[in-house]
Amino acid sequence: MNAPADTAVTIETAVAALGPGPLSAAGVARHVAPLFSRVLERNSGEIYLANHSLGRPLDATASDLVEAFGLWQARMGEAWDSWSGEMQAYRTRLARLLSAPRADCVVPKTSAGQGLRAILNTYDTVPRIVATRGEFDSIDIILRQYARRGRIALRFVEPRESGLFSVEDLFAAVRSGVDLVVLSQVMFNTGQVVPELHGLIAAAHAGGARVLIDVYHSLGVFPIDIAALDADFAIGGSYKYLRGGPGACYLYLHPRHLDGSLSTLDAGWFAKKRPFAYRRPDPPEWASGGDAFLESTPPVLTWYQARAGQIFTLAIGVERLRDYSLTLQRQLVGLLADHGIAASGGDADRGAFIIVSFESGANGAERCVEALAARGVASDARGPWLRLCPDLLTTSGELQRAVKVLAEVVRG
């Protein structure tokens, strides 16, 4: 099948036509938007500012999924040769995006929470864990459920009155008496980029702790060098900025944890040294490196649905995407200011979206989301914060119209 080459060639040809240097609205409209023609046509008339929630897919994603299904139809059990090759390609592309030292540091998972559980289940005694109140719900609920069952001893770092986390509070929490630190690089509700992350990881290590970073709201948003950060583990997924849809997630493990000294209860037959030999030595013979963290029969379609988004992000470059994102965010913040609406975002301290705070609490932000949706503007809210995320497909005209609608909603 030619779909892998077709996907890569189509995307890379379009990106090459942009030329080097910063992205421009004209270049995006001419060369990039055609790669997304189906979703743009389907959602014509809607102003989509929820890219921080569900990223818009490329046209190629549909044909990639057809390829995966076609292998099943045409080759039945022999399709596993191609499916396994696509899993390795998936891991390799993620390793490049993470700046991981090798592909088997990346273990496919169906959710970030699955990756967290795999790490929690490496401990034979009750580990002391520090996390923040800013972790996403799926991570938060796993941690609290483990604590409720007595599987972990859990401590939370609270945000300041602003809703943001203080670097002093974070340093104080990770310095001693901790086995594992769980921390987002970008907070999902406010978009705060955690300051001094490299120093926090070093401080945790100095106190004897390991560190798990949630990069769901940072991978694809700005360049990440997970090896330079020296994080022990990272979790994330493709649902948002990598345009890979639900289920295409991953766990990263630092190479120092891939020498066989770390094992998890969350292992299945794909983690065996030779899974298709169907041998059952006791204890099991685990595969080498990150393959020892694979689980049971995996959902192969997720690797195909993530392919086009990964290729696109690598081809266009995260640095260029970040610069263009900041340009759009600053434009949005400025337009809102012209209407007397204060917003935060558009700088190095925030991720890919801006927020508007509603002092009346969560209900005010949620009512605003409903009113915007009724007027054709897609957004969402987390607590008292309205979240608005343009992406490179968002036009200046759409931002102007969205702000006009938001101003009308706020006045109303």
Phi and psi in degrees as a GROMACS rama.xvg file:
@    title "Ramachandran Plot"
@    xaxis  label "Phi"
@    yaxis  label "Psi"
@TYPE xy
-99.6048  2.26813  ASN-2
-58.7842  -41.4971  ALA-3
-57.5317  -48.0703  PRO-4
-65.9574  -40.2231  ALA-5
-60.716  -45.164  ASP-6
-61.1134  -50.2467  THR-7
-63.699  -45.7808  ALA-8
-64.6059  -43.5637  VAL-9
-59.8431  -47.8194  THR-10
-69.2962  -47.1301  ILE-11
-67.7784  -31.982  GLU-12
-66.2766  -43.1256  THR-13
-64.6267  -42.0966  ALA-14
-67.6707  -38.8397  VAL-15
-61.6473  -33.9902  ALA-16
-65.8222  -20.3077  ALA-17
-67.5809  -26.8455  LEU-18
77.6493  175.114  GLY-19
-78.6167  174.007  PRO-20
88.6694  -174.877  GLY-21
-61.0058  149.188  PRO-22
-72.5081  149.148  LEU-23
-126.399  155.932  SER-24
-61.121  -39.7717  ALA-25
-66.4915  -42.8212  ALA-26
-64.7737  -41.3849  GLY-27
-62.954  -45.2528  VAL-28
-62.8623  -37.4293  ALA-29
-80.8716  -40.8598  ARG-30
-110.197  -31.4898  HIS-31
-93.0062  -46.1383  VAL-32
-54.0654  -37.6387  ALA-33
-60.796  -22.2976  PRO-34
-70.9599  -14.5224  LEU-35
-119.695  27.4596  PHE-36
-59.5251  -36.2779  SER-37
-67.4111  -48.6995  ARG-38
-70.7692  -33.9936  VAL-39
-68.2111  -37.262  LEU-40
-70.3481  -41.6777  GLU-41
-64.1987  -38.9683  ARG-42
-101.553  25.3546  ASN-43
-58.1144  130.731  SER-44
98.4355  -22.7013  GLY-45
-89.1586  139.347  GLU-46
-98.0743  109.25  ILE-47
-94.868  105.853  TYR-48
-118.148  32.1351  LEU-49
-117.746  32.4525  ALA-50
-66.5198  -20.8444  ASN-51
-73.1947  -13.6952  HIS-52
-97.7522  -68.8458  SER-53
-125.626  116.062  LEU-54
-72.0285  149.053  GLY-55
-77.5055  132.352  ARG-56
-83.5919  154.707  PRO-57
-79.6237  156.605  LEU-58
-58.0324  -36.4905  ASP-59
-62.684  -22.7339  ALA-60
-60.3614  -37.7306  THR-61
-63.904  -44.5725  ALA-62
-70.5492  -30.6597  SER-63
-63.3902  -40.799  ASP-64
-68.7794  -36.4142  LEU-65
-61.5374  -39.3896  VAL-66
-59.5862  -46.7563  GLU-67
-60.1119  -42.4588  ALA-68
-69.9323  -36.7906  PHE-69
-63.2317  -34.2019  GLY-70
-62.0915  -40.3969  LEU-71
-62.0712  -48.4624  TRP-72
-62.8534  -42.7628  GLN-73
-84.4445  -31.1371  ALA-74
-121.679  -9.86945  ARG-75
49.9466  -126.073  MET-76
-61.6544  -26.5571  GLY-77
-71.7398  -9.40719  GLU-78
-63.5324  -18.8599  ALA-79
-61.2818  -27.9532  TRP-80
-60.9738  -47.3989  ASP-81
-72.4445  -40.971  SER-82
-60.7541  -42.3111  TRP-83
-65.4011  -36.4613  SER-84
-63.8681  -36.9246  GLY-85
-70.2248  -33.6943  GLU-86
-60.7811  -43.0073  MET-87
-65.8072  -38.1494  GLN-88
-64.1906  -40.8007  ALA-89
-58.1255  -46.7135  TYR-90
-67.0208  -38.7727  ARG-91
-64.8887  -43.3951  THR-92
-66.226  -40.6366  ARG-93
-64.1785  -38.909  LEU-94
-60.9694  -39.2786  ALA-95
-65.0154  -42.7587  ARG-96
-64.9525  -35.9782  LEU-97
-84.3345  -10.7634  LEU-98
58.2964  40.4309  SER-99
-78.0685  149.293  ALA-100
-70.5525  -21.9978  PRO-101
-158.868  156.935  ARG-102
-66.7869  -33.4805  ALA-103
-78.0634  1.69913  ASP-104
-68.6064  -20.9738  CYS-105
-100.447  123.783  VAL-106
-114.348  120.038  VAL-107
-61.0397  135.892  PRO-108
-136.148  164.229  LYS-109
-94.1888  -8.71587  THR-110
-157.887  157.467  SER-111
-63.7819  -36.0729  ALA-112
-61.8856  -34.6545  GLY-113
-63.0996  -38.6148  GLN-114
-65.1289  -41.3762  GLY-115
-61.3187  -46.4496  LEU-116
-60.7475  -37.9996  ARG-117
-59.1738  -38.4883  ALA-118
-76.1752  -42.8499  ILE-119
-57.3644  -34.4525  LEU-120
-87.1369  15.0562  ASN-121
-91.3279  -11.6812  THR-122
-89.7108  131.845  TYR-123
-89.475  -21.0252  ASP-124
-115.567  177.485  THR-125
-77.5205  110.055  VAL-126
-80.3904  149.469  PRO-127
-90.4093  120.512  ARG-128
-122.572  135.155  ILE-129
-113.221  131.224  VAL-130
-137.995  176.004  ALA-131
-109.105  160.914  THR-132
-72.8793  -2.03121  ARG-133
-95.7672  7.33367  GLY-134
-74.5441  149.09  GLU-135
-62.7594  156.146  PHE-136
-54.0905  -42.2159  ASP-137
-65.1392  -34.3075  SER-138
-74.5089  -44.9844  ILE-139
-58.9388  -44.1146  ASP-140
-70.8197  -33.9651  ILE-141
-64.4956  -46.7063  ILE-142
-61.1319  -45.3517  LEU-143
-68.9623  -33.5161  ARG-144
-69.6084  -40.569  GLN-145
-62.2089  -41.3568  TYR-146
-65.4328  -40.3655  ALA-147
-63.5063  -33.0347  ARG-148
-88.1121  3.58099  ARG-149
75.9913  18.2272  GLY-150
-85.3563  -23.006  ARG-151
-140.308  156.909  ILE-152
-103.514  112.639  ALA-153
-111.059  135.901  LEU-154
-131.45  137.648  ARG-155
-109.309  143.811  PHE-156
-93.8792  128.079  VAL-157
-92.0197  149.819  GLU-158
-75.5636  161.209  PRO-159
-75.3129  178.065  ARG-160
-58.4853  -28.5015  GLU-161
-70.6828  -13.3579  SER-162
91.8142  -4.96907  GLY-163
-98.6294  159.527  LEU-164
-98.1565  137.972  PHE-165
-87.6489  135.991  SER-166
-64.5509  -31.8022  VAL-167
-64.1134  -42.6345  GLU-168
-64.5938  -38.4654  ASP-169
-67.6337  -44.3437  LEU-170
-61.7929  -42.1366  PHE-171
-62.8589  -33.329  ALA-172
-76.818  -29.3156  ALA-173
-98.9241  -3.94846  VAL-174
-71.9825  -33.8697  ARG-175
-155.816  160.305  SER-176
68.3949  29.8826  GLY-177
-132.241  141.09  VAL-178
-101.752  -34.4376  ASP-179
-144.896  131.998  LEU-180
-107.056  129.084  VAL-181
-114.545  118.634  VAL-182
-150.175  131.554  LEU-183
-78.4167  142.759  SER-184
-75.5301  -35.3987  GLN-185
-128.934  127.468  VAL-186
-72.5935  133.556  MET-187
-69.3171  -26.6966  PHE-188
-91.0298  -37.6638  ASN-189
-108.307  -14.3736  THR-190
77.9141  7.7425  GLY-191
-62.9549  129.044  GLN-192
-83.7686  121.462  VAL-193
-61.833  122.929  VAL-194
-75.2043  150.232  PRO-195
54.1794  43.2417  GLU-196
-62.4911  -40.5891  LEU-197
-60.1893  -43.4444  HIS-198
-66.4682  -35.9985  GLY-199
-63.9298  -42.1603  LEU-200
-64.9585  -42.1682  ILE-201
-62.941  -40.2857  ALA-202
-65.8108  -39.9536  ALA-203
-63.7884  -43.6268  ALA-204
-62.0201  -39.9817  HIS-205
-62.7731  -28.9435  ALA-206
-88.7361  3.28319  GLY-207
91.8097  10.1446  GLY-208
-97.4602  153.961  ALA-209
-94.2999  163.289  ARG-210
-132.136  128.859  VAL-211
-112.907  121.947  LEU-212
-105.726  131.129  ILE-213
-90.272  113.904  ASP-214
-108.207  21.385  VAL-215
-58.542  -38.7277  TYR-216
-100.792  17.0092  HIS-217
-127.332  -34.1237  SER-218
-69.1552  122.875  LEU-219
93.2199  -11.5994  GLY-220
-92.8581  -46.7828  VAL-221
-146.311  162.258  PHE-222
-60.3535  136.733  PRO-223
-123.669  133.607  ILE-224
-119.922  87.6382  ASP-225
-65.1151  -29.8548  ILE-226
-69.0153  -42.1739  ALA-227
-66.7829  -34.6167  ALA-228
-65.6179  -27.2396  LEU-229
67.7842  25.7821  ASP-230
-65.1223  145.146  ALA-231
-74.1968  -40.3271  ASP-232
-143.1  156.09  PHE-233
-145.181  148.203  ALA-234
-131.078  152.815  ILE-235
179.432  -170.792  GLY-236
-159.734  178.303  GLY-237
-104.13  4.89882  SER-238
-61.0559  -30.8707  TYR-239
-105.947  -93.604  LYS-240
-77.7386  -16.9092  TYR-241
-92.7735  -1.00388  LEU-242
56.8227  37.2845  ARG-243
-110.631  3.36573  GLY-244
75.2828  179.426  GLY-245
-73.643  145.53  PRO-246
96.0644  -17.2745  GLY-247
-91.5903  77.2688  ALA-248
-117.288  -175.248  CYS-249
-164.392  157.957  TYR-250
-122.56  129.979  LEU-251
-103.672  136.576  TYR-252
-124.759  132.442  LEU-253
-61.6453  144.312  HIS-254
-54.3831  -26.9341  PRO-255
-66.2189  -14.9601  ARG-256
-101.271  10.8944  HIS-257
-112.648  22.2326  LEU-258
-96.1693  8.89075  ASP-259
95.1308  -5.43487  GLY-260
-80.1143  -15.2037  SER-261
-117.583  126.951  LEU-262
-136.7  158.375  SER-263
-126.8  155.048  THR-264
-70.8366  -22.3281  LEU-265
-83.9833  66.6652  ASP-266
-129.989  147.987  ALA-267
-131.578  -169.294  GLY-268
-68.5152  -19.9819  TRP-269
-72.384  -12.2079  PHE-270
-87.9392  -1.89057  ALA-271
-73.9882  156.705  LYS-272
-59.063  -43.9915  LYS-273
-134.211  81.7592  ARG-274
-59.5287  -34.948  PRO-275
-87.5466  5.37445  PHE-276
-84.0882  -19.2216  ALA-277
58.1558  34.8393  TYR-278
-92.003  154.768  ARG-279
-131.636  60.9781  ARG-280
-65.267  153.133  PRO-281
-128.962  112.917  ASP-282
-72.7098  164.669  PRO-283
-61.2885  152.209  PRO-284
-95.339  109.135  GLU-285
-82.8326  151.575  TRP-286
-64.9241  164.888  ALA-287
-84.0704  157.455  SER-288
58.5239  -144.432  GLY-289
-68.2118  -17.3175  GLY-290
-61.2125  -22.8682  ASP-291
-69.0127  -9.2338  ALA-292
-104.457  7.27083  PHE-293
-70.5636  161.286  LEU-294
-116.768  -141.671  GLU-295
-80.8819  -170.53  SER-296
-47.9849  119.895  THR-297
-85.9112  161.621  PRO-298
-83.3818  99.064  PRO-299
-67.6299  -26.5761  VAL-300
-62.9953  -27.9089  LEU-301
-63.286  -32.2585  THR-302
-68.7508  -32.7687  TRP-303
-77.2505  -39.4531  TYR-304
-67.908  -23.0791  GLN-305
-88.3073  -13.097  ALA-306
-58.8473  -55.0167  ARG-307
-62.3096  -40.9209  ALA-308
-64.1115  -39.8865  GLY-309
-65.2804  -46.1414  GLN-310
-61.4949  -42.7709  ILE-311
-62.1394  -46.7852  PHE-312
-63.9183  -41.8314  THR-313
-67.2744  -38.3527  LEU-314
-68.9652  -43.8291  ALA-315
-81.4752  -28.2398  ILE-316
94.5858  126.781  GLY-317
-64.116  -34.9161  VAL-318
-60.4882  -43.3721  GLU-319
-67.6661  -39.7091  ARG-320
-62.5271  -40.6226  LEU-321
-63.5028  -47.1002  ARG-322
-60.909  -42.1571  ASP-323
-69.4592  -38.3496  TYR-324
-59.755  -46.0371  SER-325
-62.5005  -37.682  LEU-326
-60.1106  -47.135  THR-327
-67.0161  -40.0553  LEU-328
-61.7591  -44.7678  GLN-329
-64.3886  -37.4026  ARG-330
-62.5171  -43.1849  GLN-331
-64.3361  -44.015  LEU-332
-61.4674  -42.2162  VAL-333
-65.1717  -42.9587  GLY-334
-61.4418  -41.1457  LEU-335
-64.5568  -41.1904  LEU-336
-60.6726  -36.1318  ALA-337
-61.4429  -25.0843  ASP-338
-100.426  11.6967  HIS-339
76.9092  21.1673  GLY-340
-109.658  118.657  ILE-341
-80.7991  137.035  ALA-342
-141.564  154.714  ALA-343
-117.641  135.728  SER-344
146.357  -179.208  GLY-345
81.0647  17.7454  GLY-346
-139.049  176.791  ASP-347
-67.1475  -15.6961  ALA-348
-83.8249  -3.16526  ASP-349
-127.055  162.258  ARG-350
-82.0155  -130.132  GLY-351
-97.453  -2.92782  ALA-352
-128.473  160.96  PHE-353
-105.513  162.522  ILE-354
-128.904  146.948  ILE-355
-118.986  124.649  VAL-356
-91.623  134.948  SER-357
-109.688  109.98  PHE-358
-63.7035  -21.8297  GLU-359
-73.1755  -3.75488  SER-360
100.719  -167.445  GLY-361
-61.9538  -38.1311  ALA-362
-60.4955  -37.1098  ASN-363
-63.6484  -44.6632  GLY-364
-66.9027  -41.2872  ALA-365
-66.4997  -38.4301  GLU-366
-65.1665  -35.9579  ARG-367
-64.1737  -42.126  CYS-368
-59.4391  -44.5048  VAL-369
-62.9689  -42.999  GLU-370
-66.7106  -39.1985  ALA-371
-64.6563  -43.0702  LEU-372
-60.3939  -38.7775  ALA-373
-64.7267  -20.4788  ALA-374
-106.712  12.4457  ARG-375
88.3589  19.6963  GLY-376
-117.483  118.309  VAL-377
-89.4734  126.144  ALA-378
-151.307  -171.922  SER-379
-156.567  176.627  ASP-380
-136.892  147.298  ALA-381
-131.038  107.076  ARG-382
64.5297  -133.464  GLY-383
-83.8368  5.49033  PRO-384
-107.568  121.938  TRP-385
-80.1792  129.192  LEU-386
-109.039  130.478  ARG-387
-130.82  122.809  LEU-388
-131.207  100.316  CYS-389
-73.8184  152.338  PRO-390
-124.842  -173.451  ASP-391
-66.641  -14.7454  LEU-392
-84.1143  -12.4997  LEU-393
-75.5477  131.932  THR-394
-96.2039  161.629  THR-395
-61.9572  -37.7904  SER-396
-62.3263  -38.7108  GLY-397
-65.3478  -40.3045  GLU-398
-63.0288  -42.1804  LEU-399
-63.2273  -43.6197  GLN-400
-67.6871  -39.2017  ARG-401
-63.77  -42.2706  ALA-402
-65.3656  -39.7066  VAL-403
-60.4453  -43.8644  LYS-404
-64.9438  -44.2216  VAL-405
-62.1638  -41.3279  LEU-406
-61.3755  -40.858  ALA-407
-63.3248  -40.9401  GLU-408
-64.2031  -44.7322  VAL-409
-65.8239  -42.3368  VAL-410
-65.5052  -32.1737  ARG-411
